[in-house]
């Protein structure tokens, strides 16, 4: 059951038409993922699946960003990376639970979708981007590997070599380019984003839900099988990066608002 009271960092609006609008709600931090949001993101897809009043979901961000990725700043209630293996197990559940959800999920992306934020947006069934949107898996810029889903979804959407380049550099992909290379479905003006994304979610909610589920389940099962193979490796390599000199330097540089000086160790 999608219980609105169970969520602290995600605002839930269950509409009468069967659409659950789920809003990442830390706008003061560009909806960066702290420990509380990380836990809630792991629960959200299963709660959507188990709620019989919900037929489709819309995932969006409050304010000028979809999600800036993990919150490594001093304001985080529990900095990302501090829970080690427990964090990685939860990261695995975020990805797998999104892939296991049989109900359609639409993401509406305004502004940055970075790191885990990009992964979450791109794992949704339909991705609608505003013109201000950009996508970047920025794990590498924090001195860590893109382990929590980027290595799964980016190659499927844009091809292996493009994916490796973006994951190794952390470069941004603007909305129009993201549409051109197949990273997103649609690009619309920012002031039309929420309306367009809600129209798609409403259309899916009013459609033949059994047939719609049957049309996505096998594709997501394919992704889920790949996830079972690569996620233990990617997450293991990511967690091995925590505490390295480069990771420590990247977090310090982020907090001091300067460029990091990486040494390759």
N, C-alpha and C positions, 0 to 999 in steps of 0.2 A: 504494500500500500504506500502510495506517495503521500506521506504525512508532512504537511507544510511546517508543522512545529518541530520536526526532526532536523531541519536544516537551518544553520546559522549563517552560512556564507553564500547560500544559493536561495534566491527568492522564488517561490513556487506559486504560480497562478493557474489553477485548474479551471479551464473555461467550460461552459455548458456544451460547446460543440465537440468536446472530446480532446481538445488540444491542451497539453500542459506546457505552459510557457515557463521555462527554467532560466533564471537570470543570475549569472555570476555577479555577486554583489559586494565587491570590495573596490569601488571606483576610485577611492583615494589612493589605492596601490595599483591602479590600472588592472584590477581584478587578478593580480598575481596570486599564485596558489600557495597559501600557507598550509600548515598541517591540518587545520580543521577542514579547509576546502578539499584537500587531497583525500581525506577520509570520506567526505560527502560525495565527491566525484566517483569514488569506488562503489558507493551504495546507489547512486542515482539511477543508472540504467536498470538495475533489478527492481527498484521500486516502481519505475515506469512500467516495466513488464508485468509486475504483479498487481497493478491497479486496474481493475476491470472498467473503471470509468474513463481511463485514458486510452485513446486510440492512436495518438501521434504526439510527438513532443517537439518543441522549438527551444533550442539552446542559444542564448545570446549573452552579451555582456552589458552591464550597466555603465553608462557614461561613454567616454571616448575610446574605449578599448574593448576588444573581446577578452583577451587574457595575455598578460605580459610574461607568462611562464612562471617558473618557481620563484617564490619570494625569498631572496637571499639578503634582503635589507635588514637593517637593525630593528625595524618596526615589526618584523614577523614574530608572532607569538611563540613559535618554535621553528627555528630556521630550517629550511629544507636541507636534507643531508644529515641532520642530527640523529635520525632514527635508524640509519644504516640499513641492515637487512630487512627490518620491518617496513621501511619506506619502500623498498624494492618490491616486496610481496604485494603491497598495496598498489603500487604502480602497475603491476601485472594484472591485478583485478580491475583497475580502471579500463585497460585495453580490452581484456577478455569479456568483461560485462557489457561494454559497448557493442562488441561483436556478437554477443549472445542475445542481445535484445531483439525480439522479433517485430517490435513496433517501429514504424519509421521515425527517424530523428532528423530534423532539419537544423543546421547551424546558420546563424545570421552573424556575419563578421564585420565589425566596424573597427577601424584602426588596427593596432597590432594584435596578431595571433602568433605568439612566440613560444619556442620550446614546447613544453607540455601543452600550452594553449593551442599551438598549431596542430599538434597531434590530435587533441580532442575535437577540434573543429573539423579536421580532415577525416576522422573516423566516422563522422555522421554520414547519413545516407545521401543527403543533398546539402551542398554548401553554397550559400548565397553570400556574396561579398559586396560590401559598399565600396565606392570608389576610393575611399581613404584607407581601405584594408591593405595590409601586407602580411606575408607569412614568412617566418624564419625559424628554423630550428637552431637555437643559439646555445645549445649545451656546450659546444666546443669553445665558445667564448668565455665560459665559466670554467674551462679546464677539465671538462668531463665529457664522456662519450654520450651520443644521442641514443641512450639505451631504452627509454621508456615509451617506445612506440614509433619514433621517427624512422628507424631502420625497417619497420614493418610497412608503414603506409606510404611513405614518399616514393619508393621504387615502383609500387603498384600503380601510382597515379601518373608519374612523370618519367619513368624509366630508370634503369640502374645507374647509368653514368651521371645523368642530371641529379639524381638523388644523392649520390656520393659527393658530388661537388657542393651541393647546398648544405649537406650535413657536415662536411669537412671545413667549410668556410663560415657557416652561419649567415651567409648573405641573405638579404631580404628579397622576396618576390612580390612586387606590387600587384594589385588586384587584376589589372588588365593583362599583365604577363601571366599571372596565375591561371586566368581563364584560357589564355592562348595555349599553354602547355598542358592543360587538363587537370590542374590542381583543384579548381573549383568549377561548379556548374554554371553560375550566373554572376554577372557584375551589374550592379544598379547604382544610381545616385544614392548618396548616404540618406537623404531625406525620404527615400522610398524603400530603404532596406527592410525595416521592420514590417511594413505593409506587405511587401513582396514575399518575404520569408513566411509570414503568417498565412498568406494566401495559399502557399504551397503546403504548409502543414495542415491547414483546414481542408484542402482538397484531399490530402491523403487520409485524414481522419474520417472524411465522409465517404471514402471509397470502400471497396470490398476487402475488409481487413484480413480475412483468411488468405485471399489471393495475393494481397500486397505482401503479407508475411512470407508466403510461399515464393514470392519473386525475389526476396533478398536473402533468405536463410541460407541457401546453398552457396551464394557468393560469399557471405560472411563466414560460413563454415570453411571455405577455402582459405580465407584470411586467417581464421582461427587455427587451422592446421599449420600454416606458416608461423604463426605466433608461437605455437607450442615448440617449434624447432628453434627459432632465433631469439625469442625473448629471454630465455635463461642465459644465453651467451651475451646478448646486448646489455642486459641488466647487470650481469656479473662483471662485465668490463666497465660499465658505468660506475658501479660501487667501488671498484678498484681504483678509480680516479679520485674519489673523495679522500682528502688529506694529503694528496700529492702537493709538491711545491707549487706547481702551476695552478691547481685548484685553490689553494690557500691565497696565492697572489691574486687570482681572478676575483675572489670574493672581497678581498681587501680593496682592490682597485674599484670594484663596483660600488662599495660603500663610500669610498673617497672620491667617486665621480672622476676617475682618470682611466687612461688606457693601461691595461696590464702589461707587465714585462715578463713574458713567458721564457722559461729556460729549458723546456723539454724534459722535465723530471718532476 
